[in-house]
Amino acid sequence: MNIDFTAIAPVIEGIAQKLGVAAEHLWGVMIRQNYVEGITGMIWGGIWLILAVVIGFIAKHIYKIAIDKDDDDYQFTCMFWGSIVVLLLLVISCTVFTASIKQFINPEYYAFMNIINSFKTK
């Protein structure tokens, strides 16, 4: 990440001076927003996790039906695609959980990074 902090510091100080007392309020709002985004992300991670479990149970149930019918091709197809989908959903869930937990635990860092990223040069 190539960020010129010497160029950003005066801009942030200028904004803080212009905002005055509102800068403290704005900082508090940004921190609370990161808590909200962290909680929202954890909820979405939970939804992805529940979806993975439900699809896993459905694939297992279909697999048992295929065993009863003695259909080897259907058994393989069901377990292969069921496993792929469940693994993909678990990866998505873990990714969302990880990002959300970090944002929930350290909201000040992410508020600061939001400010930095708004001044990032391309």
DSSP file (Angstrom, degrees, kcal/mol; ACC not computed):
  #  RESIDUE AA STRUCTURE BP1 BP2  ACC     N-H-->O    O-->H-N    N-H-->O    O-->H-N    TCO  KAPPA ALPHA  PHI   PSI    X-CA   Y-CA   Z-CA
    1    1 A M              0   0    0      0, 0.0     2,-1.0     0, 0.0     0, 0.0   0.000 360.0 360.0 360.0 114.8    0.0    0.0    0.0
    2    2 A N        +     0   0    0    119,-0.1     2,-0.5     2,-0.1   119,-0.4  -0.792 360.0 159.5 -97.0  98.6    1.7    3.2   -1.2
    3    3 A I        -     0   0    0     -2,-1.0     2,-1.1   117,-0.1     3,-0.1  -0.980  36.3-144.0-123.7 129.6    0.4    6.0    1.0
    4    4 A D    >>  -     0   0    0     -2,-0.5     4,-1.3     1,-0.2     3,-0.9  -0.770  17.8-176.7 -92.0  95.2    2.1    9.3    1.4
    5    5 A F  H 3> S+     0   0    0     -2,-1.1     4,-2.5     1,-0.3    -1,-0.2   0.776  78.7  63.1 -66.4 -26.6    1.3   10.1    5.1
    6    6 A T  H 34 S+     0   0    0      1,-0.2    -1,-0.3     2,-0.2    -2,-0.1   0.824 107.2  43.9 -68.4 -28.5    3.0   13.4    4.9
    7    7 A A  H <> S+     0   0    0     -3,-0.9     4,-0.7     2,-0.1    -1,-0.2   0.775 115.3  48.4 -82.9 -27.8    0.5   14.6    2.3
    8    8 A I  H  X S+     0   0    0     -4,-1.3     4,-2.7     2,-0.2     5,-0.3   0.875  98.8  66.1 -80.7 -38.5   -2.5   13.1    4.2
    9    9 A A  H  X S+     0   0    0     -4,-2.5     4,-2.6     1,-0.2     5,-0.2   0.899 101.9  46.2 -55.1 -48.2   -1.7   14.5    7.6
   10   10 A P  H  > S+     0   0    0      0, 0.0     4,-2.6     0, 0.0    -1,-0.2   0.878 112.7  51.6 -63.6 -34.4   -2.2   18.2    6.7
   11   11 A V  H  X S+     0   0    0     -4,-0.7     4,-2.4     2,-0.2    -2,-0.2   0.933 111.8  45.8 -66.5 -44.4   -5.5   17.4    4.9
   12   12 A I  H  X S+     0   0    0     -4,-2.7     4,-2.6     2,-0.2    -1,-0.2   0.909 113.7  49.3 -64.8 -41.3   -6.8   15.5    7.9
   13   13 A E  H  X S+     0   0    0     -4,-2.6     4,-2.4    -5,-0.3    -1,-0.2   0.903 110.8  50.8 -63.8 -40.0   -5.7   18.3   10.3
   14   14 A G  H  X S+     0   0    0     -4,-2.6     4,-2.2     2,-0.2    -2,-0.2   0.909 111.5  47.2 -63.4 -42.3   -7.4   20.8    8.0
   15   15 A I  H  X S+     0   0    0     -4,-2.4     4,-2.5     2,-0.2     5,-0.2   0.923 112.1  50.4 -65.0 -43.0  -10.6   18.9    7.9
   16   16 A A  H  X S+     0   0    0     -4,-2.6     4,-2.0     1,-0.2     7,-0.3   0.891 111.3  48.5 -63.0 -39.2  -10.5   18.5   11.7
   17   17 A Q  H  < S+     0   0    0     -4,-2.4    -1,-0.2     2,-0.2    -2,-0.2   0.897 112.9  47.5 -68.1 -39.4  -10.0   22.2   12.2
   18   18 A K  H  < S+     0   0    0     -4,-2.2    -2,-0.2     1,-0.2    -1,-0.2   0.877 116.1  44.0 -68.6 -36.7  -12.8   23.1    9.9
   19   19 A L  H >< S+     0   0    0     -4,-2.5     3,-1.9     1,-0.2    -2,-0.2   0.805  85.3 174.3 -78.3 -28.5  -15.2   20.6   11.5
   20   20 A G  T >X S+     0   0    0     -4,-2.0     3,-1.4     1,-0.3     4,-0.5  -0.398  71.3   3.3  62.7-125.3  -14.1   21.7   15.0
   21   21 A V  H >> S+     0   0    0      1,-0.3     4,-1.2    -2,-0.2     3,-0.7   0.784 126.9  67.7 -64.2 -27.9  -16.3   19.9   17.6
   22   22 A A  H <> S+     0   0    0     -3,-1.9     4,-3.1     1,-0.2    -1,-0.3   0.750  86.4  69.5 -66.0 -22.7  -18.0   18.0   14.9
   23   23 A A  H <> S+     0   0    0     -3,-1.4     4,-2.4    -7,-0.3    -1,-0.2   0.902  99.1  48.1 -62.7 -40.2  -14.8   16.1   14.2
   24   24 A E  H <X S+     0   0    0     -3,-0.7     4,-2.1    -4,-0.5    -1,-0.2   0.905 113.5  47.3 -65.7 -40.4  -15.1   14.3   17.5
   25   25 A H  H  X S+     0   0    0     -4,-1.2     4,-2.3     2,-0.2    -2,-0.2   0.920 111.7  50.6 -65.8 -42.8  -18.7   13.4   16.7
   26   26 A L  H  X S+     0   0    0     -4,-3.1     4,-2.5     1,-0.2    -2,-0.2   0.898 109.0  51.6 -62.0 -41.4  -17.8   12.3   13.2
   27   27 A W  H  X S+     0   0    0     -4,-2.4     4,-2.1     1,-0.2    -1,-0.2   0.911 110.1  49.2 -62.1 -42.6  -15.0   10.1   14.6
   28   28 A G  H  X S+     0   0    0     -4,-2.1     4,-2.5     1,-0.2    -2,-0.2   0.889 110.5  50.6 -63.0 -39.6  -17.5    8.5   17.0
   29   29 A V  H  X S+     0   0    0     -4,-2.3     4,-2.5     2,-0.2    -2,-0.2   0.911 109.3  51.0 -64.9 -42.0  -20.0    7.9   14.2
   30   30 A M  H  X S+     0   0    0     -4,-2.5     4,-1.7     2,-0.2    -2,-0.2   0.892 110.9  48.5 -63.7 -39.2  -17.3    6.3   12.1
   31   31 A I  H  X S+     0   0    0     -4,-2.1     4,-1.7     2,-0.2    -2,-0.2   0.933 112.3  47.9 -66.4 -45.3  -16.4    3.9   15.0
   32   32 A R  H  X S+     0   0    0     -4,-2.5     4,-2.4     1,-0.2    -2,-0.2   0.879 108.4  56.0 -62.4 -36.6  -20.0    3.0   15.6
   33   33 A Q  H  X S+     0   0    0     -4,-2.5     4,-2.7     1,-0.2    -1,-0.2   0.880 105.2  51.7 -62.7 -37.3  -20.5    2.4   11.9
   34   34 A N  H  X S+     0   0    0     -4,-1.7     4,-2.2     2,-0.2    -1,-0.2   0.860 108.0  51.7 -68.8 -34.2  -17.6   -0.1   11.9
   35   35 A Y  H  X S+     0   0    0     -4,-1.7     4,-2.7     2,-0.2    -2,-0.2   0.940 111.4  47.9 -61.5 -46.2  -19.3   -1.9   14.9
   36   36 A V  H  X S+     0   0    0     -4,-2.4     4,-2.8     1,-0.2    -2,-0.2   0.917 112.0  48.4 -61.6 -44.6  -22.5   -2.1   12.8
   37   37 A E  H  X S+     0   0    0     -4,-2.7     4,-2.4     2,-0.2    -1,-0.2   0.877 111.6  51.1 -64.6 -36.7  -20.6   -3.3    9.7
   38   38 A G  H  X S+     0   0    0     -4,-2.2     4,-2.1     2,-0.2    -2,-0.2   0.926 112.6  44.7 -64.7 -45.1  -18.9   -6.0   11.9
   39   39 A I  H  X S+     0   0    0     -4,-2.7     4,-2.2     2,-0.2    -2,-0.2   0.917 113.3  50.8 -65.7 -43.0  -22.1   -7.2   13.4
   40   40 A T  H  X S+     0   0    0     -4,-2.8     4,-2.5     1,-0.2    -2,-0.2   0.914 110.3  49.9 -60.7 -43.1  -23.8   -7.2   10.0
   41   41 A G  H  X S+     0   0    0     -4,-2.4     4,-2.7     1,-0.2    -1,-0.2   0.890 108.8  51.8 -63.2 -39.4  -20.9   -9.2    8.5
   42   42 A M  H  X S+     0   0    0     -4,-2.1     4,-2.2     2,-0.2    -1,-0.2   0.883 109.2  50.8 -65.3 -36.6  -21.1  -11.7   11.4
   43   43 A I  H  X S+     0   0    0     -4,-2.2     4,-2.2     2,-0.2    -2,-0.2   0.937 111.8  46.9 -64.4 -45.3  -24.8  -12.1   10.7
   44   44 A W  H  X S+     0   0    0     -4,-2.5     4,-2.5     2,-0.2    -2,-0.2   0.896 110.4  52.9 -63.5 -39.4  -24.1  -12.7    7.0
   45   45 A G  H  X S+     0   0    0     -4,-2.7     4,-2.2     1,-0.2    -1,-0.2   0.900 109.2  49.9 -60.7 -40.0  -21.4  -15.2    7.9
   46   46 A G  H  X S+     0   0    0     -4,-2.2     4,-2.7     2,-0.2    -2,-0.2   0.886 108.8  51.8 -64.9 -39.1  -23.9  -17.0   10.1
   47   47 A I  H  X S+     0   0    0     -4,-2.2     4,-2.5     2,-0.2    -2,-0.2   0.928 110.6  47.8 -63.3 -44.7  -26.4  -17.1    7.3
   48   48 A W  H  X S+     0   0    0     -4,-2.5     4,-2.1     2,-0.2    -2,-0.2   0.891 112.5  50.2 -62.3 -39.0  -23.8  -18.6    4.9
   49   49 A L  H  X S+     0   0    0     -4,-2.2     4,-2.2     2,-0.2    -2,-0.2   0.924 110.9  47.5 -65.9 -44.8  -22.8  -21.1    7.6
   50   50 A I  H  X S+     0   0    0     -4,-2.7     4,-2.6     1,-0.2    -2,-0.2   0.905 111.1  52.3 -61.9 -41.5  -26.5  -22.2    8.1
   51   51 A L  H  X S+     0   0    0     -4,-2.5     4,-2.6     1,-0.2     5,-0.2   0.897 108.1  51.3 -61.9 -40.3  -26.9  -22.5    4.4
   52   52 A A  H  X S+     0   0    0     -4,-2.1     4,-2.1     2,-0.2    -2,-0.2   0.911 111.4  47.5 -62.5 -42.6  -23.8  -24.7    4.2
   53   53 A V  H  X S+     0   0    0     -4,-2.2     4,-2.4     2,-0.2    -2,-0.2   0.922 112.7  48.6 -65.7 -44.2  -25.2  -27.0    6.9
   54   54 A V  H  X S+     0   0    0     -4,-2.6     4,-2.4     1,-0.2    -2,-0.2   0.934 113.0  46.7 -62.5 -46.4  -28.7  -27.2    5.3
   55   55 A I  H  X S+     0   0    0     -4,-2.6     4,-2.8     1,-0.2    -1,-0.2   0.876 110.4  54.5 -64.6 -36.0  -27.2  -28.0    1.9
   56   56 A G  H  X S+     0   0    0     -4,-2.1     4,-2.3    -5,-0.2    -1,-0.2   0.922 109.8  46.4 -61.5 -44.2  -25.0  -30.6    3.5
   57   57 A F  H  X S+     0   0    0     -4,-2.4     4,-2.4     2,-0.2    -2,-0.2   0.895 112.8  49.9 -65.4 -39.6  -28.0  -32.3    5.1
   58   58 A I  H  X S+     0   0    0     -4,-2.4     4,-2.6     2,-0.2     5,-0.2   0.933 111.6  48.0 -63.9 -45.4  -29.9  -32.2    1.9
   59   59 A A  H  X S+     0   0    0     -4,-2.8     4,-2.3     1,-0.2    -2,-0.2   0.893 112.1  50.2 -62.6 -39.5  -27.0  -33.7    0.0
   60   60 A K  H  X S+     0   0    0     -4,-2.3     4,-2.2     2,-0.2    -1,-0.2   0.908 111.2  48.8 -65.1 -41.2  -26.6  -36.4    2.6
   61   61 A H  H  X S+     0   0    0     -4,-2.4     4,-1.9     2,-0.2    -2,-0.2   0.922 112.7  46.9 -64.5 -44.7  -30.3  -37.2    2.4
   62   62 A I  H  X S+     0   0    0     -4,-2.6     4,-2.3     1,-0.2    -1,-0.2   0.878 110.0  54.7 -64.6 -37.2  -30.2  -37.4   -1.4
   63   63 A Y  H  X S+     0   0    0     -4,-2.3     4,-2.1    -5,-0.2    -2,-0.2   0.913 106.8  50.2 -62.2 -42.9  -27.1  -39.6   -1.1
   64   64 A K  H  X S+     0   0    0     -4,-2.2     4,-2.1     1,-0.2    -1,-0.2   0.880 109.6  51.1 -63.9 -37.3  -29.0  -42.0    1.2
   65   65 A I  H  X S+     0   0    0     -4,-1.9     4,-1.7     1,-0.2    -1,-0.2   0.907 109.4  50.7 -64.1 -40.8  -31.8  -42.2   -1.3
   66   66 A A  H  X>S+     0   0    0     -4,-2.3     5,-2.2     2,-0.2     4,-0.5   0.856 107.9  53.1 -65.9 -34.5  -29.3  -42.9   -4.1
   67   67 A I  H ><5S+     0   0    0     -4,-2.1     3,-0.9     1,-0.2    -1,-0.2   0.923 107.5  51.4 -64.2 -43.7  -27.8  -45.7   -2.0
   68   68 A D  H 3<5S+     0   0    0     -4,-2.1    -2,-0.2     1,-0.3    -1,-0.2   0.856 112.9  44.9 -61.7 -34.7  -31.3  -47.3   -1.6
   69   69 A K  H 3<5S-     0   0    0     -4,-1.7    -1,-0.3    -5,-0.1    -2,-0.2   0.515 108.4-129.2 -86.0  -5.5  -31.8  -47.2   -5.3
   70   70 A D  T <<5 +     0   0    0     -3,-0.9     2,-0.7    -4,-0.5    -3,-0.2   0.914  52.9 153.4  56.8  47.6  -28.3  -48.6   -5.9
   71   71 A D     >< -     0   0    0     -5,-2.2     4,-2.1     1,-0.2    -1,-0.2  -0.862  21.9-177.8-110.0  96.7  -27.4  -45.8   -8.4
   72   72 A D  H  > S+     0   0    0     -2,-0.7     4,-2.5     1,-0.2     5,-0.2   0.877  80.9  52.3 -65.0 -39.9  -23.6  -45.3   -8.2
   73   73 A D  H  > S+     0   0    0      1,-0.2     4,-2.6     2,-0.2    -1,-0.2   0.918 111.4  46.6 -63.1 -42.5  -23.5  -42.5  -10.7
   74   74 A Y  H  > S+     0   0    0      2,-0.2     4,-2.6     1,-0.2    -1,-0.2   0.868 110.6  53.5 -68.1 -36.3  -26.1  -40.5   -8.8
   75   75 A Q  H  X S+     0   0    0     -4,-2.1     4,-2.5     2,-0.2     5,-0.3   0.946 112.2  44.1 -61.6 -48.1  -24.3  -41.2   -5.5
   76   76 A F  H  X S+     0   0    0     -4,-2.5     4,-3.0     1,-0.2     5,-0.2   0.935 114.9  48.3 -62.7 -46.8  -21.0  -39.8   -6.9
   77   77 A T  H  X S+     0   0    0     -4,-2.6     4,-2.4    -5,-0.2     5,-0.4   0.915 112.9  48.5 -60.6 -44.2  -22.7  -36.8   -8.5
   78   78 A C  H  X S+     0   0    0     -4,-2.6     4,-2.3     1,-0.2     5,-0.2   0.942 116.5  40.9 -63.1 -48.7  -24.6  -36.0   -5.3
   79   79 A M  H  X S+     0   0    0     -4,-2.5     4,-2.3    -5,-0.2     5,-0.2   0.882 115.7  51.1 -70.5 -36.9  -21.6  -36.2   -3.0
   80   80 A F  H  X S+     0   0    0     -4,-3.0     4,-2.2    -5,-0.3    -2,-0.2   0.979 118.7  34.4 -63.8 -56.0  -19.2  -34.5   -5.4
   81   81 A W  H  X S+     0   0    0     -4,-2.4     4,-2.5    -5,-0.2     5,-0.2   0.861 117.7  54.2 -70.8 -34.3  -21.4  -31.5   -6.1
   82   82 A G  H  X S+     0   0    0     -4,-2.3     4,-2.5    -5,-0.4    -1,-0.2   0.927 111.0  46.2 -62.0 -43.6  -22.8  -31.4   -2.6
   83   83 A S  H  X S+     0   0    0     -4,-2.3     4,-2.8    -5,-0.2     5,-0.2   0.903 112.1  50.8 -65.6 -41.7  -19.2  -31.4   -1.2
   84   84 A I  H  X S+     0   0    0     -4,-2.2     4,-2.4    -5,-0.2    -2,-0.2   0.941 113.6  44.5 -60.9 -47.6  -18.1  -28.6   -3.6
   85   85 A V  H  X S+     0   0    0     -4,-2.5     4,-2.5     2,-0.2    -2,-0.2   0.920 114.6  48.4 -65.3 -44.1  -21.0  -26.4   -2.7
   86   86 A V  H  X S+     0   0    0     -4,-2.5     4,-2.3    -5,-0.2    -2,-0.2   0.925 112.9  48.1 -63.5 -44.0  -20.7  -27.0    1.0
   87   87 A L  H  X S+     0   0    0     -4,-2.8     4,-2.3     2,-0.2    -1,-0.2   0.910 111.5  50.5 -62.8 -41.8  -16.9  -26.3    0.9
   88   88 A L  H  X S+     0   0    0     -4,-2.4     4,-2.4    -5,-0.2    -2,-0.2   0.927 111.8  47.4 -61.3 -44.7  -17.5  -23.1   -1.1
   89   89 A L  H  X S+     0   0    0     -4,-2.5     4,-2.6     1,-0.2    -1,-0.2   0.866 110.8  52.1 -66.1 -35.5  -20.1  -21.9    1.4
   90   90 A L  H  X S+     0   0    0     -4,-2.3     4,-2.7     2,-0.2    -1,-0.2   0.892 109.4  49.5 -66.9 -38.6  -17.8  -22.7    4.3
   91   91 A V  H  X S+     0   0    0     -4,-2.3     4,-2.4     2,-0.2    -2,-0.2   0.928 112.6  47.6 -64.4 -44.5  -15.0  -20.7    2.7
   92   92 A I  H  X S+     0   0    0     -4,-2.4     4,-2.6     2,-0.2     5,-0.2   0.933 112.8  49.3 -60.6 -45.5  -17.3  -17.8    2.1
   93   93 A S  H  X S+     0   0    0     -4,-2.6     4,-2.8     1,-0.2    -2,-0.2   0.925 112.2  46.8 -61.1 -46.2  -18.6  -18.0    5.7
   94   94 A C  H  X S+     0   0    0     -4,-2.7     4,-2.6     2,-0.2    -1,-0.2   0.887 112.6  50.5 -64.5 -38.6  -15.1  -18.1    7.2
   95   95 A T  H  X S+     0   0    0     -4,-2.4     4,-2.2     2,-0.2     5,-0.2   0.932 113.5  44.4 -64.0 -46.1  -14.0  -15.2    5.0
   96   96 A V  H  X S+     0   0    0     -4,-2.6     4,-2.3    -5,-0.2     5,-0.2   0.919 114.4  49.8 -65.9 -43.4  -16.9  -13.1    6.0
   97   97 A F  H  X S+     0   0    0     -4,-2.8     4,-2.8    -5,-0.2     5,-0.3   0.927 110.5  50.2 -59.9 -45.7  -16.6  -14.0    9.7
   98   98 A T  H  X S+     0   0    0     -4,-2.6     4,-2.0     1,-0.2    -2,-0.2   0.934 113.5  43.8 -61.0 -48.6  -12.8  -13.2    9.8
   99   99 A A  H  X S+     0   0    0     -4,-2.2     4,-1.9     1,-0.2    -1,-0.2   0.895 116.3  48.3 -64.0 -39.5  -13.3   -9.8    8.2
  100  100 A S  H  X S+     0   0    0     -4,-2.3     4,-2.3    -5,-0.2    -2,-0.2   0.890 109.6  50.4 -71.2 -39.8  -16.2   -9.0   10.4
  101  101 A I  H  X S+     0   0    0     -4,-2.8     4,-2.6     2,-0.2     5,-0.2   0.917 110.9  49.8 -65.5 -41.7  -14.6  -10.1   13.7
  102  102 A K  H  X S+     0   0    0     -4,-2.0     4,-2.2    -5,-0.3    -1,-0.2   0.911 112.6  47.6 -61.6 -40.6  -11.5   -8.0   12.9
  103  103 A Q  H  < S+     0   0    0     -4,-1.9    -1,-0.2     1,-0.2    -2,-0.2   0.854 113.9  47.4 -69.2 -34.1  -13.8   -5.0   12.2
  104  104 A F  H  < S+     0   0    0     -4,-2.3    -2,-0.2   -66,-0.2    -1,-0.2   0.874 114.6  45.5 -74.1 -37.8  -15.8   -5.5   15.3
  105  105 A I  H  < S+     0   0    0     -4,-2.6    -2,-0.2     1,-0.2    -3,-0.2   0.871 127.0  25.9 -74.6 -37.3  -12.7   -5.9   17.6
  106  106 A N     X  +     0   0    0     -4,-2.2     4,-1.3    -5,-0.2     3,-0.4  -0.563  65.8 155.1-128.6  68.7  -10.8   -3.0   16.2
  107  107 A P  H  > S+     0   0    0      0, 0.0     4,-2.2     0, 0.0     5,-0.2   0.795  71.4  63.0 -68.9 -26.7  -13.2   -0.4   14.8
  108  108 A E  H  > S+     0   0    0      2,-0.2     4,-2.5     1,-0.2     5,-0.2   0.907 101.9  51.1 -63.6 -40.6  -10.8    2.5   15.3
  109  109 A Y  H  > S+     0   0    0     -3,-0.4     4,-2.7     1,-0.2    -1,-0.2   0.933 112.2  45.6 -61.4 -46.1   -8.3    1.0   12.9
  110  110 A Y  H  X S+     0   0    0     -4,-1.3     4,-1.9     2,-0.2    -1,-0.2   0.831 111.0  52.9 -71.1 -30.5  -10.9    0.5   10.2
  111  111 A A  H  X S+     0   0    0     -4,-2.2     4,-1.6     2,-0.2    -1,-0.2   0.923 112.1  46.0 -65.7 -43.0  -12.3    4.0   10.7
  112  112 A F  H  X S+     0   0    0     -4,-2.5     4,-2.7     1,-0.2    -2,-0.2   0.910 111.2  51.9 -64.8 -41.9   -8.8    5.3   10.2
  113  113 A M  H  X S+     0   0    0     -4,-2.7     4,-3.0     1,-0.2    -1,-0.2   0.843 105.3  56.1 -65.3 -32.5   -8.2    3.1    7.2
  114  114 A N  H  X S+     0   0    0     -4,-1.9     4,-1.3     2,-0.2    -1,-0.2   0.904 110.0  45.7 -62.8 -40.0  -11.5    4.5    5.7
  115  115 A I  H  X S+     0   0    0     -4,-1.6     4,-0.8     2,-0.2     3,-0.3   0.942 114.5  47.6 -66.7 -47.0  -10.1    8.0    6.0
  116  116 A I  H >X S+     0   0    0     -4,-2.7     3,-1.2     1,-0.2     4,-0.5   0.919 110.3  52.1 -60.0 -44.9   -6.7    7.0    4.6
  117  117 A N  H 3< S+     0   0    0     -4,-3.0     3,-0.5     1,-0.3    -1,-0.2   0.784 101.6  60.4 -66.6 -25.8   -8.4    5.1    1.7
  118  118 A S  H 3< S+     0   0    0     -4,-1.3    -1,-0.3    -3,-0.3    -2,-0.2   0.748 112.7  38.7 -72.4 -19.9  -10.4    8.2    0.8
  119  119 A F  H << S+     0   0    0     -3,-1.2    -1,-0.2    -4,-0.8    -2,-0.2   0.370  86.7 129.6-105.6   2.4   -7.1   10.1    0.2
  120  120 A K     <  -     0   0    0     -4,-0.5     2,-0.3    -3,-0.5  -117,-0.1  -0.319  55.9-130.9 -62.6 135.2   -5.2    7.2   -1.4
  121  121 A T              0   0    0   -119,-0.4  -119,-0.1     1,-0.1    -1,-0.1  -0.646 360.0 360.0 -86.8 145.8   -3.6    8.2   -4.6
  122  122 A K              0   0    0     -2,-0.3    -1,-0.1     0, 0.0    -2,-0.1   0.439 360.0 360.0 -97.1 360.0   -4.1    5.9   -7.6
